[in-house]
Amino acid sequence: MLTAQLSDKRRNLSIVALNAVSTLSQIGQYGLGTTLLPIALVTKGATPEQIGITSSALWLGMLAGLLVTGQLIRALGYRITVILGLVISALSFAVMPWLDWQWWLIPAAAIGFGLGLRWIANETWLYRLAPAHARGRIIGIHETLISIAAILAPLIIVSVGAVKPTAFLMAATIIMLAIIPLFIAVTLSVTDSSQENNSNDSHLNLGKPIKQTIAFLMGFGALIAGLGGWMEGSILAFLPVYSADIGLASSDVAWLLTILGIGATTCQFAIGWLADNKGLLWTAKLCTFAAFLAVLIAIIFEKSFLNLAVSVFILGGVGGGLLTLGIFWATLADATATEASHAEVNLSNRVRQVSIIYTILSAAGPFVAGFVVSHAGSKSLFWQQLVVILMIAIVLFWQSRKNIASPL
């Protein structure tokens, strides 16, 4: 079915259903995937390098999922692709407690692979249904809902612990529950596959000029989302290590991760609203300034739980907010399209672009942070964030100088 043929009631019901899919699956795939693994590895005595590599495996698996999702959607459709991703992640969580932790690289990558499939298939489906005039707010609502995962996942760990299999099995169960709302959402046809094939090939540089691939990698929205992911990925992986080194209890670590998630959850609608009303570039600058203040608070008041909580709250909002802005940038692709099918292809490809760069840099974050922390100590974690914030500021300056996108 084409989106133009949908009634408002059916469209809205489908949007609610797909948001429910994202919310439930995100709790398991992302929330517990990014917090349960490093906390469990800390309790098992893993080194920072081992934690960083295992955390990066999830993101690299996600990257693999992102790269094949387009082909799977064309072959299987949106619904079956999402189900496939959910089943792969759920099975991976279910087997992890019975594997030696040194083998967790494999199921961690599989969890990420399933997340990548679900992410692109479900969100492209969702954003095709969203009306253009309110897309920034709908993205903000969606990001708010999936940010609930970053709150509930640490609370699950607090309640059941990270040592026993319970949290892993709960993750698998929650992921499988996300399949149910899929059957409420209206089925959409995959549009104009020939155009999508050509566009995907150019993005992956299959026989196309290198210049096209560089342009793909250098998209403004993809860069700010990716650098936000770098911050988020490294903080999620090494906040437990940092907190333990300054003398905080494991329960304090779980609460800090919960506060990180609360920041992400409570800020996303406001960031989407600001993007709609003040512009993308203005909102990105505000997020960057807030992140800079948050990191300064963490560095100056390093042994204060309260100040650290304030810092991670802001960083949670900024990390999720930069992804929200990146996705918002992707949805601007169809603003000047002359045909509906071309607009939907642009939307799908730019969502993939943001997702791929976000995932690559999110994988790089914990990988690089693991080696830096091992040699410079866990206190280097927040100094690393200052470097990333500087990189974001450079991207914003570069975009301001270009001054080409009037919606920004």
Residue, then its C-alpha position, 0 to 999 in steps of 0.5 A: m500500500l502507498t502512504a497517500q492511500l492511508s486514512d489518518k486513523r490508520r496512519n496514526l495507529s500504525i505510527v503508534a504500533l511502530n513506536a511500540v516496536s522500537t520502544l520494546s526492542q530498544i530496551g533489550q537490544y540497545g539498553l541492556g546490550t550497551t549496559l549489561l555487557p560492560i557491567a557484567l564484564v567488570t564483575k568478571g574482571a575483564t580489562p578495559e581493552q576487553i570491555g572496549i572490544t566487546s562493546s565495539a563488537l555490538w556496534l560493528g555487528m550493527l554496522a553489518g546489519l545496516l549494510v544489508t538491511g536495504q537488500l533484505i527489505r527489498a527481498l522480505g519487506y519491512r515486517i519480516t526484516v524487523i522480525l528477523g532482527l529481533v529473533i537474532s538479537a533475542l537468541s544471542f542474549a539467551v545463549m550468552p550466560w552459558l558462554d565463557w565471557q571471552w567468547w561474548l564478542i560473537p553474540a554481542a556482534a549478533i545482538g548489534f546485527g539484529l539491532g541494525l536490521r530492526w533500526i533501519a527497517n522499522e524507522t524507515w517504515l515509520y518515517r514514511l508514515a509521518p506527515a512532513h509538517a510534524r516530522g521533527r516532533i514525531i522524531g522527537i517523540h520516537e527518540t524519547l520513547i526509545s530513550i526509555a530503554a536507557i532508563l529501564a535497562p539499568l533499573i533491570i540490572v539494579s533489580v536482578g543483577a548482572v551476574k546471574p542469567t536473569a537479566f539476559l533472559m529478560a532482554a531476550t523476552i522483551i525483544m520477542l514481545a516487540i514482534i506483537p505490535l508489528f502486526i498492527a501496523v499497515t503494510l507498505s510496499v517497498t517503492d521504486s527498487s530500481q532507484e533504491n538499488n542505484s542509490n544504495d550502490s552509489h553510497l557503498n561505492l560499488g563502481k561509482p566515483i570515490k567523490q560520491t562516497i566521500a560526500f556520503l560520509m561527510g553529510f552534516g547530519a550523519l557527522i553530528a549524529g556519529l560524533g554524538g554516538w562516539m560520546e555516548g558509546s564511550i560513556l556507556a562502556f566506561l562509566p562503570v570503570y570510571s565510577a569504580d575507580i573513584g570509589l562509587a558502588s555498583s548500585d551507584v553506577a547503575w543509577l548513573l546509567t539510569i540518569l544518563g537515560i533519563g537525560a536522553t528521554t526527557c530532552q528529545f521532544a524539546i530538541g525536536w521542537l527546537a529543530d522545527n522552530k529554531g532550526l537544525l544548526w541553532t539547536a546543534k550549537l546549543c547541544t554542543f555548548a551544553a555538552f561542553l558545560a557537562v564535561l567541565i562539571a564532570i572534570i572539576f567535580e570528579k568525586s561528587f556523585l551529585n555533580l557527576a549525575v548532573s553531568v551525565f544527565i546533560l550528556g545523555g540528552v546531548g548524545g541522544g539529541l545529536l542523533t535526533l538532529g541527524i535523523f531530522w536532517a535525513t528527513l529534510a531530503d524529501a523537501t525538494a523532491t519532485e516525485a513521491s517515490h524519489a522522496e521516499v528513496n532519498l529518505s531511506n538512503r539518508v536515514r541509512q547514511v546517518s545510521i551507518i556513520y552513527t554506528i561506525l563512530s559509536a563503535a570507534g568510541p569504546f574501542v579508542a576509549g578502552f586503549v586510552v583508559s588502559h594507558a592514561g587511566s579512567k579519568s581520561l574518559f571525560w577529557q576524551q569527550l572534550v576532544v569529541i566536542l571540539m570535533i563537533a564544534i568544527v563540523l558546526f563551524w564548517q556547516s555555518r560557513k557553507n550556509i547552504a541549507s535554508p531549513l537549518 
